[in-house]
Amino acid sequence: MKKLLLSVLLVAGFSANAAVISMGSSLHPAFTYSSVNTLHGATYSSGSGYESVANATSTDFVAYNPYEASPSTFTWASAGTFDLNDFIIAGAWGSQTLSITGYNGNSLVGSAYHAVTTAASTFTANWSALTHFIIETGTDYVYQSNLSGSGQHWALNDIRINESVGAVPIPAAVFLFAPALLGFLGFRRKAKAAT
């Protein structure tokens, strides 16, 4: 019974390091960056990928690749590694297929292509033990001509990290169950002591 209670409490606390990294007027300090900057996406241009990412995420700011820079690198700023679950991304001024790779030092952990348009979409990686990830622009860029800007920019925000892959959300009832389980153990001890 004690082992069951300990298991419940460990599982409940396991996702404590999970986080969503959201950009503000400056880049989030969880990473160091190469060829990445931020801007106020919600006011940038109607119909752009900047606007769609800002509208789909937790802040009006987005990260982007200034001057169409490629590759752009997000490097973990703390000791150790991180798990990359997903992030919200769009093509700022059109569509293209991005190449996204995750590394642990020099070792490739995962690699994928992700087609983007000006509509925000979720790139799901579920890569573990990364030190950094890289985004490269595609060779198939198509400009969306009704927009006021152009170029192979992407916009992203809400980088979800350190959430166990395939984790099942723990219902709130688990936190009510633990005290009841402790009470039950107390009654058992009293009953044993009385006999």
C-alpha positions as CSV (number, residue, x, y, z in Angstrom):
1,M,0.0,0.0,0.0
2,K,2.9,2.4,0.8
3,K,4.5,1.6,-2.5
4,L,1.2,2.4,-4.3
5,L,0.9,5.7,-2.5
6,L,4.5,6.6,-3.3
7,S,4.0,5.6,-7.0
8,V,0.9,7.9,-7.2
9,L,2.8,10.8,-5.7
10,L,5.8,10.3,-7.9
11,V,3.7,10.2,-11.1
12,A,1.8,13.3,-10.0
13,G,5.1,15.2,-9.6
14,F,6.8,13.8,-12.6
15,S,5.8,16.5,-15.1
16,A,7.0,19.3,-12.8
17,N,9.7,20.4,-15.3
18,A,7.3,20.5,-18.3
19,A,7.0,24.0,-19.6
20,V,5.8,26.1,-22.6
21,I,8.5,28.6,-23.7
22,S,6.7,31.7,-25.0
23,M,8.4,34.7,-26.5
24,G,8.0,38.3,-25.3
25,S,9.5,41.6,-26.5
26,S,12.9,39.7,-26.2
27,L,13.8,36.1,-26.8
28,H,13.1,33.7,-23.9
29,P,16.2,33.0,-21.8
30,A,15.6,29.2,-21.8
31,F,17.6,29.1,-25.0
32,T,20.5,30.9,-26.6
33,Y,19.8,31.7,-30.3
34,S,21.6,32.0,-33.6
35,S,19.7,33.9,-36.4
36,V,16.5,34.3,-34.4
37,N,14.8,37.4,-33.2
38,T,11.3,38.5,-31.9
39,L,8.6,40.8,-33.1
40,H,5.1,41.8,-32.2
41,G,3.4,39.4,-34.6
42,A,-0.3,40.3,-33.9
43,T,0.2,43.8,-35.3
44,Y,2.6,43.0,-38.1
45,S,0.5,42.3,-41.1
46,S,-3.0,41.1,-41.6
47,G,-3.1,37.6,-43.0
48,S,0.6,36.9,-42.4
49,G,2.1,33.9,-40.6
50,Y,3.3,36.3,-37.9
51,E,-0.3,37.3,-37.1
52,S,-1.6,33.7,-37.2
53,V,1.1,32.4,-34.8
54,A,0.5,35.3,-32.5
55,N,-3.3,34.6,-32.5
56,A,-2.8,30.9,-31.9
57,T,-0.4,31.2,-29.0
58,S,-0.1,32.6,-25.5
59,T,1.5,36.0,-26.4
60,D,1.4,38.5,-29.3
61,F,5.2,38.1,-29.8
62,V,6.7,35.5,-32.1
63,A,10.3,34.3,-32.8
64,Y,11.4,34.6,-36.5
65,N,14.4,34.3,-38.7
66,P,15.5,37.9,-39.5
67,Y,16.7,38.6,-43.1
68,E,15.4,35.1,-44.0
69,A,18.4,33.6,-42.1
70,S,19.0,29.9,-42.5
71,P,19.9,27.9,-40.5
72,S,18.5,29.2,-37.2
73,T,19.5,27.5,-33.9
74,F,17.8,27.2,-30.5
75,T,20.4,26.0,-27.9
76,W,19.4,25.0,-24.4
77,A,20.8,27.6,-22.0
78,S,20.9,25.4,-18.9
79,A,23.1,22.5,-17.9
80,G,21.9,19.1,-19.2
81,T,19.4,18.5,-22.0
82,F,15.7,19.1,-22.8
83,D,13.0,17.1,-24.5
84,L,11.3,18.9,-27.4
85,N,7.7,18.1,-27.6
86,D,6.3,20.6,-30.2
87,F,5.8,24.2,-31.1
88,I,3.5,26.4,-33.2
89,I,4.9,27.6,-36.5
90,A,3.9,29.3,-39.8
91,G,5.4,30.6,-43.0
92,A,5.4,34.4,-42.5
93,W,4.7,35.4,-46.2
94,G,3.9,32.1,-47.9
95,S,4.5,28.4,-48.0
96,Q,7.6,26.3,-47.8
97,T,8.9,23.0,-46.4
98,L,11.2,23.6,-43.4
99,S,13.9,21.1,-42.3
100,I,13.9,20.7,-38.5
101,T,16.7,18.7,-36.8
102,G,17.4,18.0,-33.1
103,Y,20.8,17.2,-31.7
104,N,22.5,16.1,-28.5
105,G,25.9,17.7,-29.0
106,N,27.0,16.5,-32.4
107,S,24.7,13.4,-32.4
108,L,21.5,13.6,-34.5
109,V,18.5,12.8,-32.3
110,G,15.7,13.5,-34.8
111,S,15.0,15.1,-38.2
112,A,11.8,16.0,-40.0
113,Y,10.4,18.1,-42.7
114,H,7.4,20.3,-41.9
115,A,5.3,22.1,-44.6
116,V,4.2,25.5,-43.5
117,T,1.7,28.0,-44.9
118,T,0.6,31.4,-43.4
119,A,-1.8,29.4,-41.2
120,A,-0.3,28.4,-37.8
121,S,0.3,24.7,-37.4
122,T,1.9,22.5,-34.8
123,F,5.2,20.8,-35.4
124,T,5.4,17.7,-33.2
125,A,8.9,16.3,-32.5
126,N,8.8,14.3,-29.3
127,W,12.6,14.2,-29.3
128,S,14.4,13.5,-26.0
129,A,17.7,14.6,-24.6
130,L,18.5,17.5,-26.9
131,T,21.1,20.2,-26.5
132,H,19.8,22.2,-29.5
133,F,17.5,22.2,-32.5
134,I,17.9,23.8,-35.9
135,I,15.3,25.2,-38.4
136,E,16.4,25.5,-42.1
137,T,14.3,27.2,-44.8
138,G,13.0,25.2,-47.8
139,T,13.8,25.2,-51.5
140,D,10.1,25.2,-52.4
141,Y,9.1,28.7,-51.2
142,V,5.9,30.1,-52.7
143,Y,5.0,33.8,-51.9
144,Q,1.4,34.6,-51.0
145,S,0.9,37.6,-53.2
146,N,-1.9,39.2,-51.2
147,L,0.4,40.1,-48.4
148,S,2.4,43.3,-47.9
149,G,5.8,41.6,-47.2
150,S,7.8,38.8,-48.7
151,G,10.7,36.4,-48.0
152,Q,11.4,33.0,-46.6
153,H,10.6,33.9,-43.0
154,W,8.9,31.7,-40.5
155,A,7.2,32.6,-37.2
156,L,7.0,30.4,-34.2
157,N,6.0,30.5,-30.5
158,D,5.0,28.3,-27.6
159,I,7.8,25.7,-27.6
160,R,6.6,22.9,-25.4
161,I,9.4,21.0,-23.6
162,N,10.0,18.3,-21.1
163,E,6.5,16.7,-21.1
164,S,6.8,13.0,-21.1
165,V,6.0,11.5,-24.5
166,G,2.7,9.6,-24.3
167,A,2.0,10.9,-20.8
168,V,-1.6,10.5,-19.6
169,P,-3.0,13.6,-17.8
170,I,-3.5,12.9,-14.1
171,P,-7.1,13.6,-13.1
172,A,-7.6,16.0,-10.1
173,A,-9.2,13.1,-8.2
174,V,-5.8,11.6,-7.7
175,F,-4.9,14.4,-5.4
176,L,-8.1,13.6,-3.3
177,F,-7.3,9.9,-3.4
178,A,-3.8,10.3,-1.8
179,P,-5.1,11.7,1.6
180,A,-7.8,9.0,1.7
181,L,-5.2,6.4,1.1
182,L,-3.1,7.8,4.0
183,G,-6.2,7.7,6.2
184,F,-6.8,4.1,5.3
185,L,-3.3,3.2,6.2
186,G,-3.7,4.9,9.6
187,F,-6.9,2.8,10.3
188,R,-5.1,-0.4,9.4
189,R,-2.3,0.4,11.8
190,K,-4.8,1.2,14.6
191,A,-6.6,-2.1,13.9
192,K,-3.4,-4.1,14.0
193,A,-2.3,-2.3,17.2
194,A,-5.7,-3.0,18.9
195,T,-5.4,-6.8,18.2
